[in-house]
């Protein structure tokens, strides 16, 4: 997936990108909406936030939040 205008499969880079984007918005809903535009689906669970790649919705990792 893309993070910082480059294709990456490294979850550490994706996580850093997602967290920087989270700091730019006011709500978690807005953050999830913006990330869908970048090709990520974020889903809140009891363990944190699951990150999936769209359009197949393939789970690529989890954020501990």
mmCIF file as Biopython writes it, N, C-alpha, C and O atoms, coordinates in Angstrom:
data_model
#
loop_
_atom_site.group_PDB
_atom_site.id
_atom_site.type_symbol
_atom_site.label_atom_id
_atom_site.label_alt_id
_atom_site.label_comp_id
_atom_site.label_asym_id
_atom_site.label_entity_id
_atom_site.label_seq_id
_atom_site.pdbx_PDB_ins_code
_atom_site.Cartn_x
_atom_site.Cartn_y
_atom_site.Cartn_z
_atom_site.occupancy
_atom_site.B_iso_or_equiv
_atom_site.auth_seq_id
_atom_site.auth_asym_id
_atom_site.pdbx_PDB_model_num
ATOM 1   N N  . UNK A ? 1  ? 0.839   -1.179 0.000  1.0 0.0 1  A 1 
ATOM 2   C CA . UNK A ? 1  ? 0.000   0.000  0.000  1.0 0.0 1  A 1 
ATOM 3   C C  . UNK A ? 1  ? 0.884   1.241  0.000  1.0 0.0 1  A 1 
ATOM 4   O O  . UNK A ? 1  ? 2.101   1.160  0.165  1.0 0.0 1  A 1 
ATOM 5   N N  . UNK A ? 2  ? 0.252   2.369  -0.186 1.0 0.0 2  A 1 
ATOM 6   C CA . UNK A ? 2  ? 0.996   3.610  -0.260 1.0 0.0 2  A 1 
ATOM 7   C C  . UNK A ? 2  ? 1.037   4.305  1.095  1.0 0.0 2  A 1 
ATOM 8   O O  . UNK A ? 2  ? 0.026   4.419  1.788  1.0 0.0 2  A 1 
ATOM 9   N N  . UNK A ? 3  ? 2.212   4.757  1.448  1.0 0.0 3  A 1 
ATOM 10  C CA . UNK A ? 3  ? 2.406   5.597  2.629  1.0 0.0 3  A 1 
ATOM 11  C C  . UNK A ? 3  ? 3.489   6.602  2.259  1.0 0.0 3  A 1 
ATOM 12  O O  . UNK A ? 3  ? 4.578   6.211  1.838  1.0 0.0 3  A 1 
ATOM 13  N N  . UNK A ? 4  ? 3.207   7.863  2.409  1.0 0.0 4  A 1 
ATOM 14  C CA . UNK A ? 4  ? 4.150   8.917  2.042  1.0 0.0 4  A 1 
ATOM 15  C C  . UNK A ? 4  ? 4.546   8.825  0.574  1.0 0.0 4  A 1 
ATOM 16  O O  . UNK A ? 4  ? 5.720   8.970  0.233  1.0 0.0 4  A 1 
ATOM 17  N N  . UNK A ? 5  ? 3.567   8.583  -0.294 1.0 0.0 5  A 1 
ATOM 18  C CA . UNK A ? 5  ? 3.744   8.574  -1.752 1.0 0.0 5  A 1 
ATOM 19  C C  . UNK A ? 5  ? 4.692   7.500  -2.252 1.0 0.0 5  A 1 
ATOM 20  O O  . UNK A ? 5  ? 5.272   7.655  -3.326 1.0 0.0 5  A 1 
ATOM 21  N N  . UNK A ? 6  ? 4.867   6.426  -1.517 1.0 0.0 6  A 1 
ATOM 22  C CA . UNK A ? 6  ? 5.654   5.304  -2.013 1.0 0.0 6  A 1 
ATOM 23  C C  . UNK A ? 6  ? 4.967   4.005  -1.630 1.0 0.0 6  A 1 
ATOM 24  O O  . UNK A ? 6  ? 4.302   3.917  -0.598 1.0 0.0 6  A 1 
ATOM 25  N N  . UNK A ? 7  ? 5.135   3.011  -2.469 1.0 0.0 7  A 1 
ATOM 26  C CA . UNK A ? 7  ? 4.541   1.709  -2.229 1.0 0.0 7  A 1 
ATOM 27  C C  . UNK A ? 7  ? 5.332   1.002  -1.138 1.0 0.0 7  A 1 
ATOM 28  O O  . UNK A ? 7  ? 6.557   0.907  -1.218 1.0 0.0 7  A 1 
ATOM 29  N N  . UNK A ? 8  ? 4.635   0.506  -0.115 1.0 0.0 8  A 1 
ATOM 30  C CA . UNK A ? 8  ? 5.327   -0.170 0.976  1.0 0.0 8  A 1 
ATOM 31  C C  . UNK A ? 8  ? 4.492   -1.319 1.511  1.0 0.0 8  A 1 
ATOM 32  O O  . UNK A ? 8  ? 3.262   -1.266 1.513  1.0 0.0 8  A 1 
ATOM 33  N N  . UNK A ? 9  ? 5.170   -2.342 1.957  1.0 0.0 9  A 1 
ATOM 34  C CA . UNK A ? 9  ? 4.532   -3.469 2.636  1.0 0.0 9  A 1 
ATOM 35  C C  . UNK A ? 9  ? 4.968   -3.509 4.101  1.0 0.0 9  A 1 
ATOM 36  O O  . UNK A ? 9  ? 4.519   -4.367 4.861  1.0 0.0 9  A 1 
ATOM 37  N N  . UNK A ? 10 ? 5.840   -2.586 4.496  1.0 0.0 10 A 1 
ATOM 38  C CA . UNK A ? 10 ? 6.393   -2.549 5.848  1.0 0.0 10 A 1 
ATOM 39  C C  . UNK A ? 10 ? 5.364   -1.967 6.818  1.0 0.0 10 A 1 
ATOM 40  O O  . UNK A ? 10 ? 5.000   -0.796 6.713  1.0 0.0 10 A 1 
ATOM 41  N N  . UNK A ? 11 ? 4.901   -2.782 7.753  1.0 0.0 11 A 1 
ATOM 42  C CA . UNK A ? 11 ? 3.858   -2.339 8.682  1.0 0.0 11 A 1 
ATOM 43  C C  . UNK A ? 11 ? 4.340   -1.180 9.555  1.0 0.0 11 A 1 
ATOM 44  O O  . UNK A ? 11 ? 3.528   -0.350 9.966  1.0 0.0 11 A 1 
ATOM 45  N N  . UNK A ? 12 ? 5.635   -1.105 9.847  1.0 0.0 12 A 1 
ATOM 46  C CA . UNK A ? 12 ? 6.145   0.007  10.655 1.0 0.0 12 A 1 
ATOM 47  C C  . UNK A ? 12 ? 5.958   1.336  9.922  1.0 0.0 12 A 1 
ATOM 48  O O  . UNK A ? 12 ? 5.584   2.334  10.539 1.0 0.0 12 A 1 
ATOM 49  N N  . UNK A ? 13 ? 6.212   1.357  8.622  1.0 0.0 13 A 1 
ATOM 50  C CA . UNK A ? 13 ? 6.009   2.580  7.841  1.0 0.0 13 A 1 
ATOM 51  C C  . UNK A ? 13 ? 4.531   2.919  7.736  1.0 0.0 13 A 1 
ATOM 52  O O  . UNK A ? 13 ? 4.145   4.083  7.843  1.0 0.0 13 A 1 
ATOM 53  N N  . UNK A ? 14 ? 3.707   1.902  7.528  1.0 0.0 14 A 1 
ATOM 54  C CA . UNK A ? 14 ? 2.265   2.120  7.441  1.0 0.0 14 A 1 
ATOM 55  C C  . UNK A ? 14 ? 1.751   2.661  8.769  1.0 0.0 14 A 1 
ATOM 56  O O  . UNK A ? 14 ? 0.956   3.600  8.788  1.0 0.0 14 A 1 
ATOM 57  N N  . UNK A ? 15 ? 2.195   2.080  9.878  1.0 0.0 15 A 1 
ATOM 58  C CA . UNK A ? 15 ? 1.766   2.534  11.203 1.0 0.0 15 A 1 
ATOM 59  C C  . UNK A ? 15 ? 2.166   3.982  11.447 1.0 0.0 15 A 1 
ATOM 60  O O  . UNK A ? 15 ? 1.367   4.768  11.955 1.0 0.0 15 A 1 
ATOM 61  N N  . UNK A ? 16 ? 3.393   4.343  11.091 1.0 0.0 16 A 1 
ATOM 62  C CA . UNK A ? 16 ? 3.853   5.724  11.275 1.0 0.0 16 A 1 
ATOM 63  C C  . UNK A ? 16 ? 2.986   6.680  10.451 1.0 0.0 16 A 1 
ATOM 64  O O  . UNK A ? 16 ? 2.600   7.745  10.934 1.0 0.0 16 A 1 
ATOM 65  N N  . UNK A ? 17 ? 2.684   6.302  9.222  1.0 0.0 17 A 1 
ATOM 66  C CA . UNK A ? 17 ? 1.833   7.117  8.359  1.0 0.0 17 A 1 
ATOM 67  C C  . UNK A ? 17 ? 0.446   7.288  8.959  1.0 0.0 17 A 1 
ATOM 68  O O  . UNK A ? 17 ? -0.074  8.403  9.018  1.0 0.0 17 A 1 
ATOM 69  N N  . UNK A ? 18 ? -0.163  6.180  9.410  1.0 0.0 18 A 1 
ATOM 70  C CA . UNK A ? 18 ? -1.509  6.236  9.983  1.0 0.0 18 A 1 
ATOM 71  C C  . UNK A ? 18 ? -1.560  7.122  11.222 1.0 0.0 18 A 1 
ATOM 72  O O  . UNK A ? 18 ? -2.507  7.889  11.400 1.0 0.0 18 A 1 
ATOM 73  N N  . UNK A ? 19 ? -0.563  7.022  12.063 1.0 0.0 19 A 1 
ATOM 74  C CA . UNK A ? 19 ? -0.550  7.823  13.293 1.0 0.0 19 A 1 
ATOM 75  C C  . UNK A ? 19 ? -0.324  9.310  13.000 1.0 0.0 19 A 1 
ATOM 76  O O  . UNK A ? 19 ? -0.896  10.167 13.673 1.0 0.0 19 A 1 
ATOM 77  N N  . UNK A ? 20 ? 0.508   9.619  11.997 1.0 0.0 20 A 1 
ATOM 78  C CA . UNK A ? 20 ? 0.683   11.032 11.611 1.0 0.0 20 A 1 
ATOM 79  C C  . UNK A ? 20 ? -0.624  11.600 11.072 1.0 0.0 20 A 1 
ATOM 80  O O  . UNK A ? 20 ? -0.991  12.737 11.369 1.0 0.0 20 A 1 
ATOM 81  N N  . UNK A ? 21 ? -1.321  10.796 10.276 1.0 0.0 21 A 1 
ATOM 82  C CA . UNK A ? 21 ? -2.607  11.248 9.746  1.0 0.0 21 A 1 
ATOM 83  C C  . UNK A ? 21 ? -3.636  11.401 10.863 1.0 0.0 21 A 1 
ATOM 84  O O  . UNK A ? 21 ? -4.484  12.291 10.799 1.0 0.0 21 A 1 
ATOM 85  N N  . UNK A ? 22 ? -3.575  10.554 11.879 1.0 0.0 22 A 1 
ATOM 86  C CA . UNK A ? 22 ? -4.522  10.644 13.000 1.0 0.0 22 A 1 
ATOM 87  C C  . UNK A ? 22 ? -4.363  11.966 13.732 1.0 0.0 22 A 1 
ATOM 88  O O  . UNK A ? 22 ? -5.341  12.531 14.222 1.0 0.0 22 A 1 
ATOM 89  N N  . UNK A ? 23 ? -3.127  12.463 13.809 1.0 0.0 23 A 1 
ATOM 90  C CA . UNK A ? 23 ? -2.881  13.741 14.481 1.0 0.0 23 A 1 
ATOM 91  C C  . UNK A ? 23 ? -3.471  14.931 13.728 1.0 0.0 23 A 1 
ATOM 92  O O  . UNK A ? 23 ? -3.639  16.003 14.310 1.0 0.0 23 A 1 
ATOM 93  N N  . UNK A ? 24 ? -3.788  14.760 12.453 1.0 0.0 24 A 1 
ATOM 94  C CA . UNK A ? 24 ? -4.292  15.860 11.621 1.0 0.0 24 A 1 
ATOM 95  C C  . UNK A ? 24 ? -5.802  16.042 11.690 1.0 0.0 24 A 1 
ATOM 96  O O  . UNK A ? 24 ? -6.320  17.052 11.215 1.0 0.0 24 A 1 
ATOM 97  N N  . UNK A ? 25 ? -6.520  15.078 12.277 1.0 0.0 25 A 1 
ATOM 98  C CA . UNK A ? 25 ? -7.984  15.125 12.251 1.0 0.0 25 A 1 
ATOM 99  C C  . UNK A ? 25 ? -8.549  15.283 13.656 1.0 0.0 25 A 1 
ATOM 100 O O  . UNK A ? 25 ? -7.848  15.097 14.650 1.0 0.0 25 A 1 
ATOM 101 N N  . UNK A ? 26 ? -9.823  15.627 13.716 1.0 0.0 26 A 1 
ATOM 102 C CA . UNK A ? 26 ? -10.473 15.870 15.001 1.0 0.0 26 A 1 
ATOM 103 C C  . UNK A ? 26 ? -11.127 14.628 15.589 1.0 0.0 26 A 1 
ATOM 104 O O  . UNK A ? 26 ? -11.257 14.518 16.808 1.0 0.0 26 A 1 
ATOM 105 N N  . UNK A ? 27 ? -11.542 13.688 14.735 1.0 0.0 27 A 1 
ATOM 106 C CA . UNK A ? 27 ? -12.262 12.528 15.261 1.0 0.0 27 A 1 
ATOM 107 C C  . UNK A ? 27 ? -11.762 11.243 14.612 1.0 0.0 27 A 1 
ATOM 108 O O  . UNK A ? 27 ? -11.150 11.256 13.545 1.0 0.0 27 A 1 
ATOM 109 N N  . UNK A ? 28 ? -12.041 10.142 15.285 1.0 0.0 28 A 1 
ATOM 110 C CA . UNK A ? 28 ? -11.667 8.835  14.749 1.0 0.0 28 A 1 
ATOM 111 C C  . UNK A ? 28 ? -12.458 8.521  13.485 1.0 0.0 28 A 1 
ATOM 112 O O  . UNK A ? 28 ? -11.942 7.858  12.585 1.0 0.0 28 A 1 
ATOM 113 N N  . UNK A ? 29 ? -13.686 8.981  13.406 1.0 0.0 29 A 1 
ATOM 114 C CA . UNK A ? 29 ? -14.508 8.759  12.218 1.0 0.0 29 A 1 
ATOM 115 C C  . UNK A ? 29 ? -13.887 9.442  11.000 1.0 0.0 29 A 1 
ATOM 116 O O  . UNK A ? 29 ? -13.809 8.849  9.923  1.0 0.0 29 A 1 
ATOM 117 N N  . UNK A ? 30 ? -13.453 10.671 11.170 1.0 0.0 30 A 1 
ATOM 118 C CA . UNK A ? 30 ? -12.814 11.397 10.078 1.0 0.0 30 A 1 
ATOM 119 C C  . UNK A ? 30 ? -11.518 10.705 9.660  1.0 0.0 30 A 1 
ATOM 120 O O  . UNK A ? 30 ? -11.218 10.620 8.469  1.0 0.0 30 A 1 
ATOM 121 N N  . UNK A ? 31 ? -10.754 10.213 10.626 1.0 0.0 31 A 1 
ATOM 122 C CA . UNK A ? 31 ? -9.505  9.500  10.359 1.0 0.0 31 A 1 
ATOM 123 C C  . UNK A ? 31 ? -9.767  8.246  9.528  1.0 0.0 31 A 1 
ATOM 124 O O  . UNK A ? 31 ? -9.080  7.999  8.537  1.0 0.0 31 A 1 
ATOM 125 N N  . UNK A ? 32 ? -10.759 7.458  9.931  1.0 0.0 32 A 1 
ATOM 126 C CA . UNK A ? 32 ? -11.084 6.238  9.183  1.0 0.0 32 A 1 
ATOM 127 C C  . UNK A ? 32 ? -11.519 6.580  7.756  1.0 0.0 32 A 1 
ATOM 128 O O  . UNK A ? 32 ? -11.147 5.883  6.812  1.0 0.0 32 A 1 
ATOM 129 N N  . UNK A ? 33 ? -12.303 7.646  7.598  1.0 0.0 33 A 1 
ATOM 130 C CA . UNK A ? 33 ? -12.759 8.073  6.280  1.0 0.0 33 A 1 
ATOM 131 C C  . UNK A ? 33 ? -11.568 8.460  5.399  1.0 0.0 33 A 1 
ATOM 132 O O  . UNK A ? 33 ? -11.487 8.053  4.241  1.0 0.0 33 A 1 
ATOM 133 N N  . UNK A ? 34 ? -10.654 9.244  5.953  1.0 0.0 34 A 1 
ATOM 134 C CA . UNK A ? 34 ? -9.467  9.661  5.194  1.0 0.0 34 A 1 
ATOM 135 C C  . UNK A ? 34 ? -8.613  8.465  4.799  1.0 0.0 34 A 1 
ATOM 136 O O  . UNK A ? 34 ? -8.098  8.415  3.683  1.0 0.0 34 A 1 
ATOM 137 N N  . UNK A ? 35 ? -8.459  7.516  5.690  1.0 0.0 35 A 1 
ATOM 138 C CA . UNK A ? 35 ? -7.609  6.364  5.402  1.0 0.0 35 A 1 
ATOM 139 C C  . UNK A ? 35 ? -8.213  5.463  4.329  1.0 0.0 35 A 1 
ATOM 140 O O  . UNK A ? 35 ? -7.482  4.799  3.594  1.0 0.0 35 A 1 
ATOM 141 N N  . UNK A ? 36 ? -9.532  5.435  4.235  1.0 0.0 36 A 1 
ATOM 142 C CA . UNK A ? 36 ? -10.172 4.689  3.143  1.0 0.0 36 A 1 
ATOM 143 C C  . UNK A ? 36 ? -9.759  5.284  1.800  1.0 0.0 36 A 1 
ATOM 144 O O  . UNK A ? 36 ? -9.610  4.557  0.818  1.0 0.0 36 A 1 
ATOM 145 N N  . UNK A ? 37 ? -9.577  6.587  1.753  1.0 0.0 37 A 1 
ATOM 146 C CA . UNK A ? 37 ? -9.116  7.238  0.533  1.0 0.0 37 A 1 
ATOM 147 C C  . UNK A ? 37 ? -7.707  6.817  0.145  1.0 0.0 37 A 1 
ATOM 148 O O  . UNK A ? 37 ? -7.359  6.831  -1.036 1.0 0.0 37 A 1 
ATOM 149 N N  . UNK A ? 38 ? -6.894  6.444  1.123  1.0 0.0 38 A 1 
ATOM 150 C CA . UNK A ? 38 ? -5.542  5.961  0.865  1.0 0.0 38 A 1 
ATOM 151 C C  . UNK A ? 38 ? -5.496  4.446  0.655  1.0 0.0 38 A 1 
ATOM 152 O O  . UNK A ? 38 ? -4.430  3.892  0.383  1.0 0.0 38 A 1 
ATOM 153 N N  . UNK A ? 39 ? -6.636  3.777  0.778  1.0 0.0 39 A 1 
ATOM 154 C CA . UNK A ? 39 ? -6.678  2.338  0.539  1.0 0.0 39 A 1 
ATOM 155 C C  . UNK A ? 39 ? -6.572  1.482  1.777  1.0 0.0 39 A 1 
ATOM 156 O O  . UNK A ? 39 ? -6.240  0.300  1.692  1.0 0.0 39 A 1 
ATOM 157 N N  . UNK A ? 40 ? -6.854  2.073  2.943  1.0 0.0 40 A 1 
ATOM 158 C CA . UNK A ? 40 ? -6.806  1.330  4.202  1.0 0.0 40 A 1 
ATOM 159 C C  . UNK A ? 40 ? -8.182  1.317  4.851  1.0 0.0 40 A 1 
ATOM 160 O O  . UNK A ? 40 ? -8.881  2.331  4.863  1.0 0.0 40 A 1 
ATOM 161 N N  . UNK A ? 41 ? -8.563  0.179  5.385  1.0 0.0 41 A 1 
ATOM 162 C CA . UNK A ? 41 ? -9.790  0.079  6.163  1.0 0.0 41 A 1 
ATOM 163 C C  . UNK A ? 41 ? -9.384  -0.117 7.615  1.0 0.0 41 A 1 
ATOM 164 O O  . UNK A ? 41 ? -8.656  -1.057 7.934  1.0 0.0 41 A 1 
ATOM 165 N N  . UNK A ? 42 ? -9.843  0.755  8.491  1.0 0.0 42 A 1 
ATOM 166 C CA . UNK A ? 42 ? -9.515  0.686  9.914  1.0 0.0 42 A 1 
ATOM 167 C C  . UNK A ? 42 ? -10.747 0.242  10.677 1.0 0.0 42 A 1 
ATOM 168 O O  . UNK A ? 42 ? -11.840 0.773  10.479 1.0 0.0 42 A 1 
ATOM 169 N N  . UNK A ? 43 ? -10.560 -0.742 11.557 1.0 0.0 43 A 1 
ATOM 170 C CA . UNK A ? 43 ? -11.689 -1.278 12.327 1.0 0.0 43 A 1 
ATOM 171 C C  . UNK A ? 43 ? -11.269 -1.388 13.794 1.0 0.0 43 A 1 
ATOM 172 O O  . UNK A ? 43 ? -10.294 -2.064 14.124 1.0 0.0 43 A 1 
ATOM 173 N N  . UNK A ? 44 ? -12.012 -0.723 14.656 1.0 0.0 44 A 1 
ATOM 174 C CA . UNK A ? 44 ? -11.737 -0.744 16.104 1.0 0.0 44 A 1 
ATOM 175 C C  . UNK A ? 44 ? -12.147 -2.093 16.675 1.0 0.0 44 A 1 
ATOM 176 O O  . UNK A ? 44 ? -13.255 -2.565 16.420 1.0 0.0 44 A 1 
ATOM 177 N N  . UNK A ? 45 ? -11.256 -2.718 17.450 1.0 0.0 45 A 1 
ATOM 178 C CA . UNK A ? 45 ? -11.539 -3.972 18.148 1.0 0.0 45 A 1 
ATOM 179 C C  . UNK A ? 45 ? -11.158 -3.793 19.612 1.0 0.0 45 A 1 
ATOM 180 O O  . UNK A ? 45 ? -10.690 -2.727 20.012 1.0 0.0 45 A 1 
ATOM 181 N N  . UNK A ? 46 ? -11.359 -4.831 20.402 1.0 0.0 46 A 1 
ATOM 182 C CA . UNK A ? 46 ? -10.980 -4.742 21.826 1.0 0.0 46 A 1 
ATOM 183 C C  . UNK A ? 46 ? -9.469  -4.645 21.994 1.0 0.0 46 A 1 
ATOM 184 O O  . UNK A ? 46 ? -8.986  -4.092 22.982 1.0 0.0 46 A 1 
ATOM 185 N N  . UNK A ? 47 ? -8.724  -5.180 21.035 1.0 0.0 47 A 1 
ATOM 186 C CA . UNK A ? 47 ? -7.262  -5.196 21.115 1.0 0.0 47 A 1 
ATOM 187 C C  . UNK A ? 47 ? -6.592  -3.983 20.491 1.0 0.0 47 A 1 
ATOM 188 O O  . UNK A ? 47 ? -5.381  -3.816 20.637 1.0 0.0 47 A 1 
ATOM 189 N N  . UNK A ? 48 ? -7.335  -3.140 19.806 1.0 0.0 48 A 1 
ATOM 190 C CA . UNK A ? 48 ? -6.751  -1.980 19.140 1.0 0.0 48 A 1 
ATOM 191 C C  . UNK A ? 48 ? -7.480  -1.681 17.852 1.0 0.0 48 A 1 
ATOM 192 O O  . UNK A ? 48 ? -8.706  -1.759 17.787 1.0 0.0 48 A 1 
ATOM 193 N N  . UNK A ? 49 ? -6.715  -1.337 16.817 1.0 0.0 49 A 1 
ATOM 194 C CA . UNK A ? 49 ? -7.283  -1.002 15.520 1.0 0.0 49 A 1 
ATOM 195 C C  . UNK A ? 49 ? -6.684  -1.946 14.481 1.0 0.0 49 A 1 
ATOM 196 O O  . UNK A ? 49 ? -5.468  -1.986 14.295 1.0 0.0 49 A 1 
ATOM 197 N N  . UNK A ? 50 ? -7.546  -2.703 13.808 1.0 0.0 50 A 1 
ATOM 198 C CA . UNK A ? 50 ? -7.099  -3.579 12.733 1.0 0.0 50 A 1 
ATOM 199 C C  . UNK A ? 50 ? -6.956  -2.755 11.463 1.0 0.0 50 A 1 
ATOM 200 O O  . UNK A ? 50 ? -7.805  -1.917 11.158 1.0 0.0 50 A 1 
ATOM 201 N N  . UNK A ? 51 ? -5.878  -2.997 10.725 1.0 0.0 51 A 1 
ATOM 202 C CA . UNK A ? 51 ? -5.615  -2.292 9.475  1.0 0.0 51 A 1 
ATOM 203 C C  . UNK A ? 51 ? -5.723  -3.314 8.345  1.0 0.0 51 A 1 
ATOM 204 O O  . UNK A ? 51 ? -5.035  -4.334 8.346  1.0 0.0 51 A 1 
ATOM 205 N N  . UNK A ? 52 ? -6.599  -3.023 7.384  1.0 0.0 52 A 1 
ATOM 206 C CA . UNK A ? 52 ? -6.793  -3.908 6.241  1.0 0.0 52 A 1 
ATOM 207 C C  . UNK A ? 52 ? -6.584  -3.134 4.955  1.0 0.0 52 A 1 
ATOM 208 O O  . UNK A ? 52 ? -6.815  -1.927 4.891  1.0 0.0 52 A 1 
ATOM 209 N N  . UNK A ? 53 ? -6.141  -3.850 3.931  1.0 0.0 53 A 1 
ATOM 210 C CA . UNK A ? 53 ? -5.914  -3.262 2.615  1.0 0.0 53 A 1 
ATOM 211 C C  . UNK A ? 53 ? -7.185  -3.396 1.785  1.0 0.0 53 A 1 
ATOM 212 O O  . UNK A ? 53 ? -7.775  -4.472 1.690  1.0 0.0 53 A 1 
ATOM 213 N N  . UNK A ? 54 ? -7.588  -2.293 1.193  1.0 0.0 54 A 1 
ATOM 214 C CA . UNK A ? 54 ? -8.750  -2.290 0.313  1.0 0.0 54 A 1 
ATOM 215 C C  . UNK A ? 54 ? -8.289  -2.536 -1.121 1.0 0.0 54 A 1 
ATOM 216 O O  . UNK A ? 54 ? -7.136  -2.209 -1.401 1.0 0.0 54 A 1 
ATOM 217 N N  . UNK A ? 55 ? -9.043  -3.062 -2.028 1.0 0.0 55 A 1 
ATOM 218 C CA . UNK A ? 55 ? -10.463 -3.361 -1.955 1.0 0.0 55 A 1 
ATOM 219 C C  . UNK A ? 55 ? -10.772 -4.761 -1.423 1.0 0.0 55 A 1 
ATOM 220 O O  . UNK A ? 55 ? -11.937 -5.074 -1.180 1.0 0.0 55 A 1 
ATOM 221 N N  . UNK A ? 56 ? -9.771  -5.597 -1.240 1.0 0.0 56 A 1 
ATOM 222 C CA . UNK A ? 56 ? -10.022 -6.971 -0.786 1.0 0.0 56 A 1 
ATOM 223 C C  . UNK A ? 56 ? -10.256 -7.077 0.709  1.0 0.0 56 A 1 
ATOM 224 O O  . UNK A ? 56 ? -10.701 -8.116 1.196  1.0 0.0 56 A 1 
ATOM 225 N N  . UNK A ? 57 ? -9.962  -6.024 1.435  1.0 0.0 57 A 1 
ATOM 226 C CA . UNK A ? 57 ? -10.112 -5.993 2.886  1.0 0.0 57 A 1 
ATOM 227 C C  . UNK A ? 57 ? -9.238  -7.052 3.560  1.0 0.0 57 A 1 
ATOM 228 O O  . UNK A ? 57 ? -9.672  -7.734 4.489  1.0 0.0 57 A 1 
ATOM 229 N N  . UNK A ? 58 ? -7.980  -7.180 3.067  1.0 0.0 58 A 1 
ATOM 230 C CA . UNK A ? 58 ? -7.014  -8.142 3.611  1.0 0.0 58 A 1 
ATOM 231 C C  . UNK A ? 58 ? -6.331  -7.527 4.824  1.0 0.0 58 A 1 
ATOM 232 O O  . UNK A ? 58 ? -5.774  -6.433 4.733  1.0 0.0 58 A 1 
ATOM 233 N N  . UNK A ? 59 ? -6.369  -8.206 5.937  1.0 0.0 59 A 1 
ATOM 234 C CA . UNK A ? 59 ? -5.750  -7.725 7.168  1.0 0.0 59 A 1 
ATOM 235 C C  . UNK A ? 59 ? -4.232  -7.689 6.994  1.0 0.0 59 A 1 
ATOM 236 O O  . UNK A ? 59 ? -3.620  -8.688 6.616  1.0 0.0 59 A 1 
ATOM 237 N N  . UNK A ? 60 ? -3.624  -6.520 7.276  1.0 0.0 60 A 1 
ATOM 238 C CA . UNK A ? 60 ? -2.173  -6.406 7.150  1.0 0.0 60 A 1 
ATOM 239 C C  . UNK A ? 60 ? -1.490  -6.157 8.489  1.0 0.0 60 A 1 
ATOM 240 O O  . UNK A ? 60 ? -0.271  -6.293 8.594  1.0 0.0 60 A 1 
ATOM 241 N N  . UNK A ? 61 ? -2.258  -5.795 9.513  1.0 0.0 61 A 1 
ATOM 242 C CA . UNK A ? 61 ? -1.656  -5.571 10.822 1.0 0.0 61 A 1 
ATOM 243 C C  . UNK A ? 61 ? -2.626  -4.968 11.790 1.0 0.0 61 A 1 
ATOM 244 O O  . UNK A ? 61 ? -3.819  -4.833 11.517 1.0 0.0 61 A 1 
ATOM 245 N N  . UNK A ? 62 ? -2.076  -4.600 12.955 1.0 0.0 62 A 1 
ATOM 246 C CA . UNK A ? 62 ? -2.909  -4.058 14.035 1.0 0.0 62 A 1 
ATOM 247 C C  . UNK A ? 62 ? -2.149  -2.930 14.721 1.0 0.0 62 A 1 
ATOM 248 O O  . UNK A ? 62 ? -0.941  -3.020 14.940 1.0 0.0 62 A 1 
ATOM 249 N N  . UNK A ? 63 ? -2.874  -1.871 15.056 1.0 0.0 63 A 1 
ATOM 250 C CA . UNK A ? 63 ? -2.327  -0.775 15.849 1.0 0.0 63 A 1 
ATOM 251 C C  . UNK A ? 63 ? -2.794  -0.935 17.290 1.0 0.0 63 A 1 
ATOM 252 O O  . UNK A ? 63 ? -3.985  -1.132 17.532 1.0 0.0 63 A 1 
ATOM 253 N N  . UNK A ? 64 ? -1.894  -0.855 18.232 1.0 0.0 64 A 1 
ATOM 254 C CA . UNK A ? 64 ? -2.269  -0.940 19.641 1.0 0.0 64 A 1 
ATOM 255 C C  . UNK A ? 64 ? -2.625  0.461  20.116 1.0 0.0 64 A 1 
ATOM 256 O O  . UNK A ? 64 ? -1.755  1.258  20.467 1.0 0.0 64 A 1 
ATOM 257 N N  . UNK A ? 65 ? -3.925  0.742  20.121 1.0 0.0 65 A 1 
ATOM 258 C CA . UNK A ? 65 ? -4.402  2.068  20.541 1.0 0.0 65 A 1 
ATOM 259 C C  . UNK A ? 65 ? -5.491  1.899  21.563 1.0 0.0 65 A 1 
ATOM 260 O O  . UNK A ? 65 ? -6.035  2.888  22.054 1.0 0.0 65 A 1 
#
